[in-house]
Amino acid sequence: MKRKIKIKVKMKVKSTIDDLDTDPLGITVITNKVSQQSDLQIIDQYIKNSSDINTLQAEEPHLPQLKSYLKIIGIPFFPHGNSQDHLTSSDIEMILKQNQIFDNVTLAFRPRVIKVSPKSDMSIVWIDIWDVQSGSKAKILINRCFNVGRYIATI
C-alpha cells in the first residue's frame, strides 16, 4: 500500500522537501537539491514529529548509497576441523564483526559462502556492502588481509 503525502518544509540550508512517499518498505524524501549530511537531522526531526507518518516505520535517514561487491578468499569451508559443519553466513557475519577493518562497514545482504571446488576445503565468501558513490569503503578494504583463526583471509 503506497501513500503519497505532499509537503513543503523549509530547511536551514535553503533546501525544500518537494515530495514524501511512504510504502511498506520505508519512506522516501525528495528534495529540490542534493541534501547534505547536516540536512538529515532536520528531515529526521520532521518525520518523527509528523502525525501522518508511523514513526515505527521510519529508519535513520541516510543519503543515497550504492552497493559494492567484495570477494574474500582464504577461509576454510569446514572451519571446525574434521567436522561436517560447513561455514555459514552467520559465521561470516560474526567474523566480520570481530575484525576492526569492518568497523565502518554495513552489509547490504547476508554473505554468500561457496566451496572453491568439490575437492577443496577452502571457501569463497561474497559480501555486499553499503558504500558511498565514490566506492571509498570498498577501496579501503580491497587487498586487505585479516586473521580468521590460524588462517589469513584476503579481500
Backbone as JSON Lines, residues from 0, in Angstrom:
{"i":0,"aa":"M","n":[0.84,-1.17,0.0],"ca":[0.0,0.0,0.0],"c":[0.89,1.23,0.0]}
{"i":1,"aa":"K","n":[0.8,2.03,-1.04],"ca":[1.62,3.22,-1.16],"c":[0.76,4.43,-0.88]}
{"i":2,"aa":"R","n":[1.27,5.33,-0.06],"ca":[0.56,6.55,0.28],"c":[1.44,7.72,-0.08]}
{"i":3,"aa":"K","n":[0.89,8.7,-0.73],"ca":[1.66,9.87,-1.14],"c":[1.23,11.06,-0.31]}
{"i":4,"aa":"I","n":[2.2,11.79,0.21],"ca":[1.94,12.96,1.03],"c":[2.69,14.12,0.41]}
{"i":5,"aa":"K","n":[2.01,15.2,0.1],"ca":[2.67,16.4,-0.43],"c":[2.94,17.34,0.73]}
{"i":6,"aa":"I","n":[4.18,17.75,0.89],"ca":[4.53,18.69,1.95],"c":[5.59,19.65,1.44]}
{"i":7,"aa":"K","n":[5.71,20.76,2.1],"ca":[6.81,21.7,1.85],"c":[7.37,22.08,3.21]}
{"i":8,"aa":"V","n":[8.65,21.84,3.38],"ca":[9.33,22.17,4.63],"c":[10.56,22.98,4.29]}
{"i":9,"aa":"K","n":[10.7,24.16,4.83],"ca":[11.9,24.96,4.61],"c":[12.98,24.48,5.57]}
{"i":10,"aa":"M","n":[14.17,24.28,5.04],"ca":[15.27,23.84,5.87],"c":[16.32,24.94,5.93]}
{"i":11,"aa":"K","n":[17.17,24.89,6.9],"ca":[18.18,25.92,7.13],"c":[19.09,26.12,5.93]}
{"i":12,"aa":"V","n":[19.26,25.1,5.14],"ca":[20.2,25.18,4.02],"c":[19.5,25.55,2.71]}
{"i":13,"aa":"K","n":[18.35,26.14,2.8],"ca":[17.57,26.59,1.65],"c":[17.2,25.44,0.72]}
{"i":14,"aa":"S","n":[17.0,24.28,1.29],"ca":[16.52,23.12,0.55],"c":[15.06,22.92,0.94]}
{"i":15,"aa":"T","n":[14.26,22.43,0.03],"ca":[12.86,22.21,0.29],"c":[12.52,20.76,0.01]}
{"i":16,"aa":"I","n":[11.74,20.15,0.9],"ca":[11.25,18.8,0.62],"c":[10.07,18.97,-0.32]}
{"i":17,"aa":"D","n":[10.2,18.45,-1.53],"ca":[9.16,18.56,-2.54],"c":[8.14,17.43,-2.44]}
{"i":18,"aa":"D","n":[8.57,16.26,-2.01],"ca":[7.67,15.12,-2.01],"c":[8.12,14.13,-0.94]}
{"i":19,"aa":"L","n":[7.16,13.45,-0.35],"ca":[7.44,12.45,0.66],"c":[6.54,11.26,0.35]}
{"i":20,"aa":"D","n":[7.13,10.12,0.02],"ca":[6.37,8.91,-0.3],"c":[6.58,7.88,0.8]}
{"i":21,"aa":"T","n":[5.51,7.21,1.19],"ca":[5.62,6.12,2.15],"c":[5.08,4.85,1.51]}
{"i":22,"aa":"D","n":[5.71,3.75,1.82],"ca":[5.23,2.44,1.39],"c":[5.72,1.43,2.42]}
{"i":23,"aa":"P","n":[5.34,0.17,2.3],"ca":[5.75,-0.82,3.31],"c":[7.26,-0.96,3.47]}
{"i":24,"aa":"L","n":[8.03,-0.56,2.47],"ca":[9.49,-0.68,2.56],"c":[10.14,0.5,3.24]}
{"i":25,"aa":"G","n":[9.43,1.61,3.39],"ca":[10.03,2.77,4.05],"c":[9.48,4.08,3.54]}
{"i":26,"aa":"I","n":[10.21,5.13,3.81],"ca":[9.82,6.49,3.46],"c":[10.89,7.06,2.55]}
{"i":27,"aa":"T","n":[10.45,7.72,1.46],"ca":[11.38,8.36,0.55],"c":[11.1,9.85,0.57]}
{"i":28,"aa":"V","n":[12.14,10.65,0.82],"ca":[12.03,12.1,0.84],"c":[12.74,12.63,-0.4]}
{"i":29,"aa":"I","n":[12.04,13.44,-1.19],"ca":[12.62,14.02,-2.39],"c":[12.79,15.51,-2.15]}
{"i":30,"aa":"T","n":[14.02,16.0,-2.32],"ca":[14.31,17.41,-2.1],"c":[14.6,18.1,-3.43]}
{"i":31,"aa":"N","n":[14.59,19.43,-3.41],"ca":[14.82,20.18,-4.64],"c":[16.29,20.36,-4.96]}
{"i":32,"aa":"K","n":[17.18,19.9,-4.08],"ca":[18.62,19.92,-4.35],"c":[19.27,18.78,-3.59]}
{"i":33,"aa":"V","n":[20.51,18.53,-3.88],"ca":[21.21,17.43,-3.23],"c":[21.35,17.76,-1.74]}
{"i":34,"aa":"S","n":[20.9,16.85,-0.9],"ca":[20.97,17.07,0.53],"c":[22.36,16.75,1.05]}
{"i":35,"aa":"Q","n":[22.71,17.38,2.12],"ca":[23.98,17.15,2.8],"c":[23.71,16.33,4.05]}
{"i":36,"aa":"Q","n":[24.77,15.81,4.65],"ca":[24.63,15.03,5.88],"c":[23.94,15.86,6.98]}
{"i":37,"aa":"S","n":[24.21,17.16,7.02],"ca":[23.61,18.01,8.05],"c":[22.1,18.15,7.87]}
{"i":38,"aa":"D","n":[21.6,17.99,6.65],"ca":[20.16,18.07,6.39],"c":[19.41,16.89,6.99]}
{"i":39,"aa":"L","n":[20.09,15.79,7.2],"ca":[19.42,14.58,7.65],"c":[18.78,14.72,9.02]}
{"i":40,"aa":"Q","n":[19.41,15.48,9.91],"ca":[18.83,15.69,11.24],"c":[17.53,16.46,11.14]}
{"i":41,"aa":"I","n":[17.48,17.45,10.26],"ca":[16.26,18.25,10.09],"c":[15.14,17.37,9.53]}
{"i":42,"aa":"I","n":[15.48,16.56,8.54],"ca":[14.48,15.65,7.95],"c":[14.02,14.64,9.0]}
{"i":43,"aa":"D","n":[14.95,14.1,9.77],"ca":[14.63,13.13,10.81],"c":[13.67,13.72,11.84]}
{"i":44,"aa":"Q","n":[13.93,14.94,12.29],"ca":[13.05,15.59,13.26],"c":[11.66,15.83,12.69]}
{"i":45,"aa":"Y","n":[11.59,16.24,11.43],"ca":[10.29,16.48,10.81],"c":[9.48,15.19,10.74]}
{"i":46,"aa":"I","n":[10.12,14.12,10.31],"ca":[9.42,12.84,10.17],"c":[8.95,12.33,11.52]}
{"i":47,"aa":"K","n":[9.79,12.44,12.55],"ca":[9.41,11.97,13.88],"c":[8.28,12.8,14.49]}
{"i":48,"aa":"N","n":[8.18,14.09,14.11],"ca":[7.13,14.95,14.66],"c":[5.86,14.96,13.81]}
{"i":49,"aa":"S","n":[5.88,14.3,12.67],"ca":[4.73,14.28,11.78],"c":[3.67,13.32,12.29]}
{"i":50,"aa":"S","n":[2.42,13.75,12.26],"ca":[1.33,12.88,12.67],"c":[0.86,11.98,11.54]}
{"i":51,"aa":"D","n":[1.3,12.27,10.31],"ca":[0.89,11.48,9.14],"c":[1.74,10.23,8.93]}
{"i":52,"aa":"I","n":[2.83,10.1,9.68],"ca":[3.78,9.02,9.42],"c":[3.92,8.16,10.67]}
{"i":53,"aa":"N","n":[3.89,6.85,10.47],"ca":[4.14,5.91,11.54],"c":[5.65,5.9,11.82]}
{"i":54,"aa":"T","n":[6.06,6.44,12.95],"ca":[7.5,6.57,13.24],"c":[8.17,5.21,13.43]}
{"i":55,"aa":"L","n":[7.39,4.16,13.71],"ca":[7.98,2.83,13.8],"c":[8.44,2.35,12.43]}
{"i":56,"aa":"Q","n":[7.86,2.91,11.38],"ca":[8.21,2.54,10.01],"c":[9.48,3.27,9.56]}
{"i":57,"aa":"A","n":[9.8,4.38,10.19],"ca":[10.92,5.22,9.74],"c":[12.24,4.73,10.33]}
{"i":58,"aa":"E","n":[13.23,4.6,9.47],"ca":[14.59,4.27,9.9],"c":[15.38,5.57,9.98]}
{"i":59,"aa":"E","n":[16.62,5.46,10.4],"ca":[17.5,6.61,10.39],"c":[17.67,7.07,8.95]}
{"i":60,"aa":"P","n":[17.54,8.35,8.68],"ca":[17.71,8.82,7.3],"c":[19.17,8.71,6.87]}
{"i":61,"aa":"H","n":[19.37,8.45,5.59],"ca":[20.72,8.4,5.04],"c":[20.68,8.86,3.6]}
{"i":62,"aa":"L","n":[21.82,9.33,3.15],"ca":[21.94,9.78,1.77],"c":[21.95,8.56,0.85]}
{"i":63,"aa":"P","n":[21.64,8.76,-0.43],"ca":[21.66,7.61,-1.36],"c":[23.0,6.9,-1.33]}
{"i":64,"aa":"Q","n":[22.92,5.59,-1.4],"ca":[24.13,4.78,-1.35],"c":[24.1,3.77,-2.49]}
{"i":65,"aa":"L","n":[25.23,3.16,-2.73],"ca":[25.28,2.07,-3.69],"c":[25.89,0.86,-3.0]}
{"i":66,"aa":"K","n":[25.8,-0.27,-3.66],"ca":[26.36,-1.5,-3.1],"c":[27.68,-1.81,-3.79]}
{"i":67,"aa":"S","n":[28.63,-2.22,-2.99],"ca":[29.9,-2.72,-3.52],"c":[29.97,-4.2,-3.2]}
{"i":68,"aa":"Y","n":[30.44,-4.98,-4.16],"ca":[30.53,-6.42,-4.01],"c":[31.99,-6.8,-3.82]}
{"i":69,"aa":"L","n":[32.29,-7.53,-2.78],"ca":[33.66,-7.92,-2.47],"c":[33.76,-9.43,-2.3]}
{"i":70,"aa":"K","n":[34.93,-9.96,-2.64],"ca":[35.2,-11.39,-2.51],"c":[36.28,-11.58,-1.46]}
{"i":71,"aa":"I","n":[36.04,-12.51,-0.55],"ca":[37.03,-12.85,0.48],"c":[37.49,-14.28,0.23]}
{"i":72,"aa":"I","n":[38.8,-14.47,0.18],"ca":[39.36,-15.81,-0.01],"c":[40.27,-16.15,1.16]}
{"i":73,"aa":"G","n":[40.52,-17.44,1.34],"ca":[41.45,-17.88,2.38],"c":[40.78,-18.35,3.66]}
{"i":74,"aa":"I","n":[39.46,-18.53,3.65],"ca":[38.75,-19.01,4.83],"c":[38.35,-20.47,4.57]}
{"i":75,"aa":"P","n":[38.63,-21.38,5.5],"ca":[38.29,-22.79,5.27],"c":[36.78,-23.01,5.21]}
{"i":76,"aa":"F","n":[36.35,-23.92,4.35],"ca":[34.92,-24.23,4.2],"c":[34.41,-25.01,5.41]}
{"i":77,"aa":"F","n":[35.28,-25.81,6.01],"ca":[34.94,-26.55,7.23],"c":[35.79,-25.97,8.36]}
{"i":78,"aa":"P","n":[35.34,-24.9,9.01],"ca":[36.17,-24.19,9.99],"c":[36.45,-24.96,11.27]}
{"i":79,"aa":"H","n":[35.67,-26.02,11.55],"ca":[35.83,-26.74,12.81],"c":[36.6,-28.04,12.63]}
{"i":80,"aa":"G","n":[37.6,-28.01,11.75],"ca":[38.46,-29.18,11.56],"c":[37.76,-30.29,10.79]}
{"i":81,"aa":"N","n":[37.67,-31.46,11.4],"ca":[37.12,-32.64,10.73],"c":[35.6,-32.67,10.73]}
{"i":82,"aa":"S","n":[34.98,-31.72,11.34],"ca":[33.52,-31.68,11.42],"c":[32.91,-31.52,10.03]}
{"i":83,"aa":"Q","n":[31.69,-31.99,9.88],"ca":[30.97,-31.84,8.61],"c":[30.18,-30.53,8.56]}
{"i":84,"aa":"D","n":[30.24,-29.72,9.63],"ca":[29.55,-28.44,9.66],"c":[30.34,-27.44,8.83]}
{"i":85,"aa":"H","n":[29.73,-26.96,7.76],"ca":[30.45,-26.02,6.89],"c":[30.2,-24.58,7.33]}
{"i":86,"aa":"L","n":[30.98,-23.68,6.79],"ca":[30.92,-22.26,7.08],"c":[29.57,-21.71,6.63]}
{"i":87,"aa":"T","n":[28.93,-20.9,7.46],"ca":[27.61,-20.33,7.14],"c":[27.69,-18.81,7.07]}
{"i":88,"aa":"S","n":[26.64,-18.2,6.58],"ca":[26.54,-16.74,6.54],"c":[26.65,-16.14,7.94]}
{"i":89,"aa":"S","n":[26.04,-16.79,8.91],"ca":[26.1,-16.3,10.29],"c":[27.53,-16.32,10.82]}
{"i":90,"aa":"D","n":[28.29,-17.37,10.46],"ca":[29.7,-17.43,10.86],"c":[30.47,-16.25,10.29]}
{"i":91,"aa":"I","n":[30.22,-15.95,9.02],"ca":[30.91,-14.83,8.35],"c":[30.54,-13.51,9.01]}
{"i":92,"aa":"E","n":[29.26,-13.32,9.31],"ca":[28.85,-12.08,9.97],"c":[29.57,-11.91,11.3]}
{"i":93,"aa":"M","n":[29.73,-12.99,12.05],"ca":[30.43,-12.94,13.33],"c":[31.91,-12.6,13.11]}
{"i":94,"aa":"I","n":[32.53,-13.21,12.11],"ca":[33.94,-12.94,11.8],"c":[34.13,-11.46,11.44]}
{"i":95,"aa":"L","n":[33.21,-10.92,10.62],"ca":[33.32,-9.52,10.2],"c":[33.17,-8.57,11.39]}
{"i":96,"aa":"K","n":[32.26,-8.89,12.3],"ca":[32.06,-8.04,13.49],"c":[33.29,-8.03,14.4]}
{"i":97,"aa":"Q","n":[34.04,-9.12,14.39],"ca":[35.2,-9.23,15.28],"c":[36.45,-8.58,14.7]}
{"i":98,"aa":"N","n":[36.45,-8.23,13.43],"ca":[37.63,-7.63,12.8],"c":[37.45,-6.13,12.65]}
{"i":99,"aa":"Q","n":[38.42,-5.38,13.13],"ca":[38.32,-3.93,13.17],"c":[38.29,-3.28,11.79]}
{"i":100,"aa":"I","n":[38.78,-3.94,10.76],"ca":[38.77,-3.32,9.43],"c":[37.35,-3.19,8.89]}
{"i":101,"aa":"F","n":[36.39,-3.91,9.5],"ca":[35.0,-3.84,9.06],"c":[34.14,-2.96,9.97]}
{"i":102,"aa":"D","n":[34.77,-2.15,10.84],"ca":[34.01,-1.33,11.8],"c":[33.03,-0.37,11.14]}
{"i":103,"aa":"N","n":[33.39,0.25,10.04],"ca":[32.52,1.23,9.39],"c":[31.78,0.65,8.2]}
{"i":104,"aa":"V","n":[31.63,-0.67,8.17],"ca":[31.02,-1.35,7.03],"c":[29.66,-1.91,7.45]}
{"i":105,"aa":"T","n":[28.66,-1.68,6.6],"ca":[27.34,-2.24,6.82],"c":[27.03,-3.19,5.67]}
{"i":106,"aa":"L","n":[26.66,-4.41,6.01],"ca":[26.32,-5.39,4.98],"c":[24.97,-5.04,4.35]}
{"i":107,"aa":"A","n":[24.9,-5.15,3.04],"ca":[23.63,-4.91,2.33],"c":[22.79,-6.18,2.32]}
{"i":108,"aa":"F","n":[23.43,-7.33,2.26],"ca":[22.75,-8.63,2.26],"c":[23.58,-9.6,3.09]}
{"i":109,"aa":"R","n":[23.01,-10.76,3.33],"ca":[23.76,-11.8,4.04],"c":[24.92,-12.26,3.17]}
{"i":110,"aa":"P","n":[26.06,-12.55,3.76],"ca":[27.2,-13.05,2.97],"c":[26.85,-14.39,2.32]}
{"i":111,"aa":"R","n":[27.46,-14.65,1.17],"ca":[27.26,-15.91,0.47],"c":[28.57,-16.7,0.51]}
{"i":112,"aa":"V","n":[28.47,-17.94,0.94],"ca":[29.65,-18.8,1.09],"c":[29.55,-19.93,0.07]}
{"i":113,"aa":"I","n":[30.6,-20.09,-0.74],"ca":[30.65,-21.21,-1.67],"c":[31.98,-21.94,-1.51]}
{"i":114,"aa":"K","n":[31.96,-23.21,-1.84],"ca":[33.17,-24.01,-1.8],"c":[33.95,-23.76,-3.08]}
{"i":115,"aa":"V","n":[35.27,-23.6,-2.98],"ca":[36.1,-23.28,-4.14],"c":[35.93,-24.34,-5.23]}
{"i":116,"aa":"S","n":[36.01,-25.6,-4.86],"ca":[35.8,-26.71,-5.8],"c":[35.34,-27.91,-4.99]}
{"i":117,"aa":"P","n":[34.8,-28.93,-5.64],"ca":[34.3,-30.09,-4.9],"c":[35.35,-30.75,-4.01]}
{"i":118,"aa":"K","n":[36.61,-30.75,-4.42],"ca":[37.65,-31.44,-3.64],"c":[38.42,-30.5,-2.71]}
{"i":119,"aa":"S","n":[38.13,-29.22,-2.77],"ca":[38.84,-28.24,-1.95],"c":[38.21,-28.13,-0.56]}
{"i":120,"aa":"D","n":[39.0,-27.71,0.4],"ca":[38.46,-27.45,1.73],"c":[38.39,-25.95,2.03]}
{"i":121,"aa":"M","n":[38.6,-25.14,1.0],"ca":[38.56,-23.69,1.16],"c":[37.27,-23.11,0.58]}
{"i":122,"aa":"S","n":[36.95,-21.88,0.99],"ca":[35.71,-21.24,0.53],"c":[36.01,-19.91,-0.11]}
{"i":123,"aa":"I","n":[35.02,-19.43,-0.86],"ca":[35.0,-18.06,-1.36],"c":[33.77,-17.43,-0.72]}
{"i":124,"aa":"V","n":[33.95,-16.26,-0.14],"ca":[32.85,-15.55,0.51],"c":[32.59,-14.27,-0.26]}
{"i":125,"aa":"W","n":[31.36,-14.07,-0.66],"ca":[30.95,-12.84,-1.34],"c":[30.17,-11.99,-0.36]}
{"i":126,"aa":"I","n":[30.59,-10.72,-0.21],"ca":[29.84,-9.81,0.66],"c":[29.43,-8.59,-0.15]}
{"i":127,"aa":"D","n":[28.25,-8.08,0.15],"ca":[27.74,-6.85,-0.45],"c":[27.68,-5.82,0.67]}
{"i":128,"aa":"I","n":[28.33,-4.68,0.46],"ca":[28.35,-3.65,1.49],"c":[27.7,-2.38,0.96]}
{"i":129,"aa":"W","n":[27.13,-1.6,1.87],"ca":[26.64,-0.27,1.51],"c":[27.84,0.64,1.42]}
{"i":130,"aa":"D","n":[27.92,1.39,0.34],"ca":[29.07,2.23,0.08],"c":[28.6,3.59,-0.4]}
{"i":131,"aa":"V","n":[29.49,4.56,-0.39],"ca":[29.2,5.87,-0.97],"c":[29.48,5.81,-2.46]}
{"i":132,"aa":"Q","n":[29.03,6.8,-3.2],"ca":[29.11,6.76,-4.64],"c":[30.54,6.61,-5.16]}
{"i":133,"aa":"S","n":[31.49,7.17,-4.47],"ca":[32.89,7.06,-4.91],"c":[33.47,5.67,-4.68]}
{"i":134,"aa":"G","n":[32.79,4.83,-3.91],"ca":[33.29,3.48,-3.62],"c":[34.42,3.48,-2.62]}
{"i":135,"aa":"S","n":[34.55,4.52,-1.82],"ca":[35.71,4.64,-0.92],"c":[35.76,3.55,0.15]}
{"i":136,"aa":"K","n":[34.61,3.07,0.62],"ca":[34.65,2.0,1.62],"c":[35.21,0.71,1.03]}
{"i":137,"aa":"A","n":[34.82,0.4,-0.2],"ca":[35.35,-0.8,-0.86],"c":[36.83,-0.63,-1.16]}
{"i":138,"aa":"K","n":[37.23,0.55,-1.6],"ca":[38.64,0.79,-1.93],"c":[39.54,0.59,-0.72]}
{"i":139,"aa":"I","n":[39.06,0.96,0.46],"ca":[39.84,0.79,1.68],"c":[40.02,-0.7,2.01]}
{"i":140,"aa":"L","n":[39.01,-1.52,1.68],"ca":[39.05,-2.94,2.02],"c":[39.8,-3.81,1.0]}
{"i":141,"aa":"I","n":[39.82,-3.4,-0.25],"ca":[40.41,-4.23,-1.3],"c":[41.89,-4.48,-1.01]}
{"i":142,"aa":"N","n":[42.28,-5.74,-1.14],"ca":[43.65,-6.24,-0.9],"c":[44.07,-6.23,0.56]}
{"i":143,"aa":"R","n":[43.14,-5.99,1.47],"ca":[43.45,-6.06,2.9],"c":[43.38,-7.51,3.36]}
{"i":144,"aa":"C","n":[44.17,-7.85,4.36],"ca":[44.19,-9.18,4.94],"c":[43.75,-9.09,6.39]}
{"i":145,"aa":"F","n":[43.16,-10.19,6.88],"ca":[42.78,-10.27,8.28],"c":[42.81,-11.73,8.69]}
{"i":146,"aa":"N","n":[42.94,-11.96,9.99],"ca":[43.04,-13.32,10.51],"c":[41.67,-13.9,10.8]}
{"i":147,"aa":"V","n":[41.51,-15.17,10.45],"ca":[40.34,-15.97,10.82],"c":[40.93,-17.23,11.46]}
{"i":148,"aa":"G","n":[41.05,-17.21,12.77],"ca":[41.73,-18.3,13.47],"c":[43.19,-18.3,13.05]}
{"i":149,"aa":"R","n":[43.68,-19.43,12.57],"ca":[45.07,-19.52,12.13],"c":[45.23,-19.26,10.63]}
{"i":150,"aa":"Y","n":[44.16,-18.88,9.98],"ca":[44.19,-18.61,8.53],"c":[44.23,-17.1,8.27]}
{"i":151,"aa":"I","n":[44.8,-16.74,7.13],"ca":[44.83,-15.33,6.71],"c":[43.9,-15.19,5.52]}
{"i":152,"aa":"A","n":[42.87,-14.39,5.68],"ca":[41.89,-14.15,4.61],"c":[42.25,-12.86,3.89]}
{"i":153,"aa":"T","n":[41.97,-12.82,2.6],"ca":[42.27,-11.65,1.77],"c":[41.01,-11.19,1.06]}
{"i":154,"aa":"I","n":[40.81,-9.89,1.04],"ca":[39.65,-9.3,0.35],"c":[40.07,-8.9,-1.05]}
